[in-house]
Amino acid sequence: MFAQTIVAGKNEGVNSFIVRIRDDKMKPCKGVMIEDMGWKIGLNGIDNGRLMFDHVKIPRENMLNAFNDVTPEGKFVSDIPKASARFFKVADRLLSGRLCIAAMTIAATKMTILHAIRYSQQRLAVGRSGKSDMPIMAFQLQQNALLPLLARTVTFNMGYNMAKDLFEKPQGKENKLIRSFCVVKTMISWHLAELATVCRERCGGGSFLMNSAIPEGIIGSHSGMTAEGDNRVLMQKVVKAIMTDLQKKLHDLPKVTQCPVRQIPKMASVADFETLVNLVNLKEVTEIKSFTKLVQKKMMQDGIPFFDIWMYHVSDEIQSLATAFGNRYMLEGALAVIEGTAHAGAKEVLRASTRLHMITLVRENIGWYLLQGIVSPAAAADLDAQFEQAVKDYAPLMNTALDGLGIFENEKRVGPIVRDYVAFNSQPDAENYEAAGPLFNWRKTGELRPRL
């Protein structure tokens, strides 16, 4: 637990301690009160609770002393002079937790999109014949909604892996830890929230039941957005880390290989791979320049204290810059994987996934690019057609991309909607999951199933 540490009458700030809360019979220890916090919106197996301590004593050795300690003589010692800095140093250990949250949410993202697509491949609706013989996954409505989310999942997974590699080998890159782990946690949990909501809607009543597993994605996203730090607050940490490194000339700005003044604005289309990469990178570069200029003006010309600027004047700009960095970070990880992939088929899928993700991202932010004068109105108008074609081009790669997510497809671990949902719905026991049979074979998409 974290607690104020008063030694010889002096408050040495918040430090961390190991405190036993239950005895050998699992009863609360003396002076410890344990209470349940009540039902949560989901994930009720998580042991969140309320702890209160009344004059609980622990040995001196129970203080976690990697950075601060109290000697046997009762003297507080630390190499970090400032009390608040000591706490932040200890709190940085939560970085691994943020990486774990990102891992859990990317896994939930994979499971959710798997359920949505596999269900859509077997859920039949009225086709050209007038009969219910067409899988809804064949329709543009379903493809335009789900395939960009699949492509973003693949791209973000590669970005997450780059952060994981950094955690394993941080030597010489310690300054990148905070912003990297904070941003992957926020970007992936927000992605899960959007993906799970869209999948739930696009699968209709099939995903309204908890046994479909898709609602778990919605619940998991809200846990991910909150656990180990509120996403929006973490994005403030991201920007603080970036600004600190800019002052020290340590922040690696992304490469821009096309001129945003003389080259890109003259293009009739900006949907080629190189230009899309430049557009994603340019957003971070431009946001950094405008944010730095804005903060300097408010401090130097307007005389506003830095705290007031940060908390009351530039909140939207902070979030926009952090998100631009997050998108660039994820893309950087994806590009590194693509470059290092030798297998032609795998490279094709990864490149197509990344391109569809980038087109979707630029399309989502096209108003910003127009205001900056980076993309012409003609190129912006062309983007809708480019997006629709990119989705159509991605459809034949959909199953390979799904298989590449590495999900262990076991009928015991997936919902009835990715199995024989017709057989499951044709019997009266809503908990008889065995009735759903084996996994749906997408290679037989369109074949009518007999009803029991």
TASULUR-V706141 format. One record per backbone hydrogen bond with DSSP energy under -0.5 kcal/mol. CO is the residue of the C=O (numbers start at 1). NH is the residue of the N-H. If there is no record, write none. Layout:
co=CO nh=NH
co=CO nh=NH
This chain:
co=1 nh=17
co=3 nh=15
co=4 nh=6
co=5 nh=7
co=5 nh=12
co=7 nh=10
co=10 nh=7
co=10 nh=12
co=13 nh=5
co=15 nh=3
co=16 nh=64
co=17 nh=19
co=21 nh=29
co=23 nh=26
co=27 nh=23
co=29 nh=32
co=31 nh=54
co=33 nh=52
co=35 nh=50
co=43 nh=46
co=46 nh=48
co=48 nh=37
co=50 nh=35
co=52 nh=33
co=59 nh=62
co=60 nh=63
co=62 nh=18
co=63 nh=65
co=67 nh=79
co=69 nh=77
co=71 nh=74
co=75 nh=71
co=77 nh=69
co=79 nh=81
co=82 nh=86
co=83 nh=87
co=84 nh=88
co=85 nh=89
co=86 nh=90
co=87 nh=91
co=88 nh=92
co=90 nh=93
co=91 nh=94
co=92 nh=95
co=93 nh=96
co=94 nh=98
co=95 nh=99
co=96 nh=100
co=97 nh=101
co=98 nh=102
co=99 nh=103
co=100 nh=104
co=101 nh=105
co=102 nh=106
co=103 nh=107
co=104 nh=108
co=105 nh=109
co=106 nh=110
co=107 nh=111
co=108 nh=112
co=109 nh=113
co=110 nh=114
co=111 nh=115
co=112 nh=116
co=113 nh=117
co=114 nh=118
co=115 nh=119
co=116 nh=120
co=117 nh=121
co=118 nh=122
co=119 nh=122
co=119 nh=123
co=120 nh=137
co=122 nh=124
co=123 nh=136
co=125 nh=133
co=125 nh=134
co=127 nh=130
co=131 nh=127
co=131 nh=133
co=133 nh=135
co=134 nh=125
co=135 nh=138
co=136 nh=139
co=139 nh=143
co=140 nh=144
co=141 nh=145
co=142 nh=146
co=143 nh=147
co=143 nh=148
co=146 nh=150
co=147 nh=151
co=148 nh=152
co=149 nh=153
co=150 nh=154
co=151 nh=155
co=152 nh=156
co=153 nh=157
co=154 nh=158
co=155 nh=159
co=156 nh=160
co=157 nh=161
co=158 nh=162
co=159 nh=163
co=160 nh=164
co=161 nh=165
co=162 nh=166
co=163 nh=167
co=164 nh=168
co=165 nh=169
co=170 nh=173
co=173 nh=176
co=174 nh=177
co=176 nh=180
co=177 nh=181
co=178 nh=182
co=179 nh=183
co=180 nh=184
co=181 nh=185
co=182 nh=186
co=183 nh=187
co=184 nh=188
co=185 nh=189
co=186 nh=190
co=187 nh=191
co=188 nh=192
co=189 nh=193
co=190 nh=194
co=191 nh=195
co=192 nh=196
co=193 nh=197
co=194 nh=198
co=195 nh=199
co=196 nh=200
co=197 nh=201
co=198 nh=202
co=199 nh=203
co=201 nh=204
co=203 nh=206
co=204 nh=207
co=205 nh=208
co=205 nh=209
co=209 nh=212
co=210 nh=213
co=211 nh=416
co=213 nh=217
co=214 nh=217
co=214 nh=218
co=215 nh=219
co=216 nh=220
co=217 nh=221
co=218 nh=222
co=219 nh=223
co=220 nh=224
co=221 nh=225
co=222 nh=226
co=223 nh=226
co=223 nh=227
co=225 nh=231
co=226 nh=229
co=230 nh=234
co=231 nh=235
co=232 nh=236
co=233 nh=236
co=233 nh=237
co=234 nh=238
co=235 nh=239
co=236 nh=240
co=237 nh=241
co=238 nh=242
co=239 nh=243
co=240 nh=244
co=241 nh=245
co=242 nh=246
co=243 nh=247
co=244 nh=248
co=245 nh=250
co=245 nh=251
co=246 nh=249
co=251 nh=253
co=259 nh=263
co=259 nh=264
co=263 nh=266
co=264 nh=267
co=272 nh=276
co=273 nh=277
co=274 nh=278
co=275 nh=279
co=276 nh=280
co=277 nh=281
co=278 nh=282
co=279 nh=283
co=280 nh=284
co=281 nh=285
co=282 nh=286
co=283 nh=287
co=284 nh=288
co=285 nh=289
co=286 nh=290
co=287 nh=291
co=288 nh=292
co=289 nh=293
co=290 nh=294
co=291 nh=295
co=292 nh=296
co=293 nh=297
co=294 nh=298
co=295 nh=299
co=296 nh=300
co=296 nh=301
co=297 nh=301
co=297 nh=302
co=298 nh=304
co=305 nh=309
co=306 nh=310
co=307 nh=311
co=308 nh=312
co=308 nh=313
co=309 nh=313
co=309 nh=314
co=314 nh=318
co=315 nh=319
co=316 nh=320
co=317 nh=321
co=318 nh=322
co=319 nh=323
co=320 nh=324
co=321 nh=325
co=322 nh=326
co=323 nh=327
co=324 nh=328
co=325 nh=329
co=326 nh=330
co=327 nh=331
co=328 nh=332
co=329 nh=333
co=330 nh=334
co=331 nh=335
co=332 nh=336
co=333 nh=337
co=334 nh=338
co=335 nh=339
co=336 nh=340
co=338 nh=341
co=340 nh=342
co=343 nh=347
co=344 nh=348
co=345 nh=349
co=346 nh=350
co=347 nh=351
co=348 nh=352
co=349 nh=353
co=350 nh=354
co=351 nh=355
co=352 nh=356
co=353 nh=357
co=354 nh=358
co=355 nh=359
co=356 nh=360
co=357 nh=361
co=358 nh=362
co=359 nh=363
co=360 nh=364
co=361 nh=365
co=363 nh=366
co=365 nh=368
co=365 nh=369
co=366 nh=370
co=367 nh=371
co=368 nh=372
co=369 nh=373
co=369 nh=374
co=369 nh=375
co=370 nh=373
co=376 nh=380
co=377 nh=381
co=378 nh=382
co=379 nh=383
co=380 nh=383
co=381 nh=384
co=382 nh=386
co=383 nh=387
co=384 nh=388
co=385 nh=389
co=386 nh=390
co=387 nh=391
co=388 nh=392
co=389 nh=393
co=390 nh=394
co=391 nh=395
co=392 nh=396
co=394 nh=397
co=394 nh=398
co=395 nh=398
co=397 nh=401
co=398 nh=402
co=399 nh=403
co=400 nh=404
co=401 nh=405
co=402 nh=405
co=403 nh=406
co=407 nh=409
co=408 nh=410
co=410 nh=413
co=411 nh=414
co=415 nh=418
co=416 nh=419
co=418 nh=440
co=419 nh=421
co=420 nh=424
co=421 nh=425
co=422 nh=426
co=424 nh=427
co=428 nh=430
co=429 nh=432
co=431 nh=433
co=432 nh=435
co=433 nh=436
co=434 nh=437
co=436 nh=420
co=440 nh=442
co=441 nh=444
co=442 nh=445
co=444 nh=447
